[in-house]
Amino acid sequence: MKIIVDKVSMKFWGGRPTRGRFFVARSREWRGLWRSRRRRPWLLAIEILILLLLGLGAVRGAIAVAPEAPSPESLSPGAYRLPIAAVHPLPPSLAAWRDRAIAPADHYLDLIEPSIAGPLLWTRFPIRVALDFGEDINSPPPSEQARRDRWTQAIRHAIADWSPYLPLTLIESPTDPEASTPDITFRYQAPPLRLDRANPSGIRPIAAAGRATYRLVPIPDPDPRQPIPRLGHRCEIFLTPGRPDPQLLDTARHELGHALGLWGHSDRPTDLMYFRPSNPPNPIRDRDLNTLALLYQQPTHLGWPLQPNPSPDPPNRPAPPP
C-alpha cells in the first residue's frame, strides 16, 4: 500500500506523469491488502485520511491562484456596476517610446488575454511596488540574509529596466504609510501549485518559478469630495527565491511585465514576454514595448468611477379594501 500512496502523492504534487497502472492493483494483491487491513482497520483509516488530505491540499493550491478576477459587482454587492470604458491619456514615458519606435506595427497585442475590466492598465503613477518576506522578517541567519539580498537585488534590477517606460517606485520601509496598499507586491515564496486540467494523462500540478495574479478592487477617488470609488486592481507576484541570479532576474522582469499590463505571451522566442525562458535571458525588446504602448491606448473600465446601480422602485401594491 505504501507504493500506492507514494504514487498518489506524485500525481498531486509533481514528478513524472502518472498512468493508470499505478492505481490499479491486481485482484490477488488487493485481496492480500484487504486481509491485512481487516486485521488492522486503524491502518486503513490512516491511509484513507492521507489520500483525502493530499487531494484537498492540491485543490486548495489551485483555488489560491485562480486566474479569473472577481466580478466588479462583488466589490459592493448590488451597489455598483462597471464603469463606462474609456481611453486614458498615454503616460508621457510610453508616448516618448511610441514617437521614437522604429517599427511600431510589430507587436503582439492580439495575444494579450482580455479581462472583465478590459485591459489591465495602471492609471496612477508612480506604480508602487512592495516586498513581502512573510512573517519572519527579523534577524535571519547570514545565509538566509544573503539569499534575501539577492532576491531583492533582482527585483530592483527588474524595476530599473521597466521604469523608463512606466514610472515605478519601490516602497523601501514596511512602516511607510503606502506599504499597506501597494499596487504590486512581490512575495518571497514559490508560487502555489496549480492544477493542469488539460494534461491528457490526468490532472497534475504545474510548478513555476514565478507567477503574477491580480484582483479587482475599489480605490478612492483622488478628489476627496467624490464619495464614489473608482475601479482599480492589485497585483501579486510570487517569485521563488534561491535560484541563480540570471534566472531570478529574468523571472522577475517577465512577471513584472505581466503586472504592468502584458497579461499574455509573445509568440517570438526573442521577446522578454515569450512563454518559455531563454538562455541567456532576453531583455525587454521593442515588440514588448510596442505592445505595451498600444495596450495603454485601448479603452478600459479601470481607473474610472464605478456606476451606482439605481435604486429599484418599490413594487406596486394594491390598495387595501375599504
N, C-alpha and C positions, 0 to 999 in steps of 0.2 A: 504493500500500500504506500510505502514511503516514496517509491518511484512515481506513482501516480500523482501524489501531492506535489512533488517537485516539478513534474511536467505541467501541472495546472498553474503553478506559480510562474513558470516560464511563459506560458501563454498570456498571462495578465501583465507581467512585469518586464518582459523583454526576452532577449535570447533569440535563437533561430525560430523561424515559423514552425509551429507545431502542426501535426497531422492527426487524423483520426485514430491512427494506430496507438497513440499514447493514451487514449481514453477508452479503448475497447479491449478488455481483457478476455482471454479465452474462458469458456464456461468452467473448465476444470480449475483454473486459477481463481475465478470468482467463488467457486464452491469452497475452496480452501480458505480464502479470505473471510468468507461469511462465517464458516465454522469457528475460526479464531475470534471473530467479533462477538459471536454468541457467547463465547466463554468470557469475554471481556467487553461488555457493552459500553463501558465508560470510554474505551479507546475509540470505538466507532463514533461516539458523540463528539469527542475532541476533534477527530478528523473532519467531520461534517462542519463543525464550527470554524475550523481553519479555512475550509473551502469557501464558506459563506463570507468570512472576513476578507479573503483575497478578492473575491468578486466585488464586494461592496467598496473596497478600497480603490479598485480600478475605476468603478463608476464615479466615485467622488472626484477622482483626478480628472475625469473627462468633463464633469459638470463645472469644475472650477475654472476651466479655460474655454468654455463655450464661446465661439467667436461671435455669435449674434448678440448685438447690443439690445438692451431693453427698449421697449416701445416708449416714445416720449409721453404717452398717456400715463405711464406708470410713475412719472415724476411727481405728479399730484393727481391722483385718480379723479377723473371727471371734471377737473378744473381747467385744463389747458389742452390745446391742440397744437399740432406742428405749426411753427411759424411759416409765413409765406417765403418760399425760396427766392433768393436774390443774389446778385453778384456783389462781393465786397471789393473795395479798392485793392489793387495788387500791391503787396508790400514793396517799398522802394528798392530793396536789395534784389528781389526777384525781377522787378521791372528793369533794373540795370542789366541783369543777366539776359533777359529777353531781348533787349535792344542790341546787345553785342553778340548774341548767339550766331554761330556760323551756319548751322543747319537746323533752324527751329522746327522744321517739319519732321525731323527724325525723332520720334518719341514712341511711347507705348501706352498712351492714355487709355486706349481701348481695353487694356489688360488690368486696369485698376478696378477692384471689386467695389460695387456700389453698396451703400448702407441705407437704412431707413431715413437717415437725415441728409442724404446726398453726400457729396464729397466731404471727407473729414478734415476740414481746414481749421487752422488757428486764425483767430481774428484779433487777438490782443497780444501785444508784444511788449517786452521780450517774453518768449515762452520759458516758463520757469521749470527747471529740472532739479529733482531731489534724489538723494541716495538713501536707500533703506537697508541697513545691515541687520535688521531683525532686533530682537530684544537684547541680546548680549552684545553691547557695543562698547563696553568699558574695559580697558586694560586687557586686551587679548595677548596671548603669548607672542614672542617675537616672530615666529614663523607665520602665525596667522596674520599678524600686523603687516608683514611683508606681502602676503597674499592679497590683503585688502588694498594696500597701496598700489599694487599692480593693476587690480581691478578698477580702482578709482582713476588711475592714470589713463587707462584705455578709454574710459567714458569721457574724461577731459579732452582727450585727443579727438574722439568722435564729435563732441560738441564743437571743438575748434574747426573741424572740417566742414560742418554744416552751417556754422554761424555766418559766413559771408553771404549766405543766400536767404536765411531766415534768422532773425535775432533770437539768440538763446542765452540764458543765464543760469549758472549753477548755484543753487542755494547751498552755501558753504556750511552754515551752522544749523543744527537741529532746533536751536532756540530762535531762529529767525521767524518773525511773525508770519511770513509766507510759507514756512515749512509745513504747515498743517494742510495747505491747499495747493500743492504743486500741480502743474499741468501734466508733467511726465515724471514718473517715479521709476528709477532703476532699482530692482530688488536683487539683493546679494544671495541668490539661490538658483538652482536649476529649475527650468520650467516644470510645472506639474505634468504628469503623463496625460496624454490624450489618446483616446481610442481611435484606431484606424478601422472604420466600418467598411471601407472599400476593399480591404485586403481579401483576396479570394480564398486564402487558407483559413480564414476566420478572423474574428475581432482580436486585435492585439494592440499594445500600446505603442505610441510614437514618442521616441526620446528626441530632444532637441537641445542644442547649446544655448539657444535664446528664443524668446517668443514675446511678441508685443500683443497686448489686448487693450480694449477700450470699453468705456461705458458712457452713456449719455447722462448729463446732469444739468440741473438748473443753475445758472450763475447770476449773481446780482447785476442789475443794470449799472453802468458807470455813473449814471445820473441818480443820485440817492433819492431824488424826488419821484422817480418812477418805481412804483411798487411791483410791477410785473417783471419777473425774471426773464432772462434770455436763455436760449438753448445752447448748452456747451457740452464739452466732453472732457474726459480724463483718460490718460493712458498709463499702463503699467508695462514695464519691460523686465522680464525675468532673464538674467544673464548669469550663466554658470561660471563661478569663479574657478581659479586654479588651472586654467588652460594656458597654453603657450601664448606669449604676448601678441604675435601677429594674428593668431586666430581670435583672440579675445577682442582685439581692436576691430577686426573685420566683422565680427558678430555684432558688436556694439554699434558700429557705424550703420550696418544693414538694418538692425531693428529700430534704430533711431530714425532711419528713413521711412519705415512704416509709420512710426508715431507722428512724423511730420506731415503725413497725408498719403504716402505711396503704399496704400493697402492693396498690394498686388505684387506680381513679379514680372521682371523683364523677360523677354524671350531670347535675349542675346547674352551669351556666356561672358562677354567682356564687361557688362554693366555691373555696377555695385548691387543692384536690386535683382540680379539673377537668383533663381531659387536655390542654386547649389553653390557653395563656397568654392573659390578658386585658389590656386597656389602658383604664384604669390597672390595675396588678396588684391581685389580690384579697388581702385579709388572711386570717388564719385565721378561718373562720366557725364558727358554732355547730354546723352539721352535721358539720364536720370534727372538732370536739371531742366531740360526741355519739358519733360513730363510734369515735373513739379510746377513749373511756371504756367503751363496750360491748365493744370488742375486748379490752381488758385484763381483762375479766370472763369470758373464754372459757377453757376448758381447753386447755393446750398441753403439748407434750413438752419445751419449752425450760425450762432452769433446774432440772431435776430430775436425780437421779443416773442415769447410764447403767446399764442392766441387764446384768450379766455373763451371757454365754452359759454354760450348764452344760457341763462337760467331758464329751465323749462317752465312753460306756462302751467299754472295749476289746472288740473283736469276740470272739465265742465261737469258739475254735479246737478242733478235735477233738484228743483226747488222742493222743499218739504211740502207735504199735503197741507192744505188749510185746516 
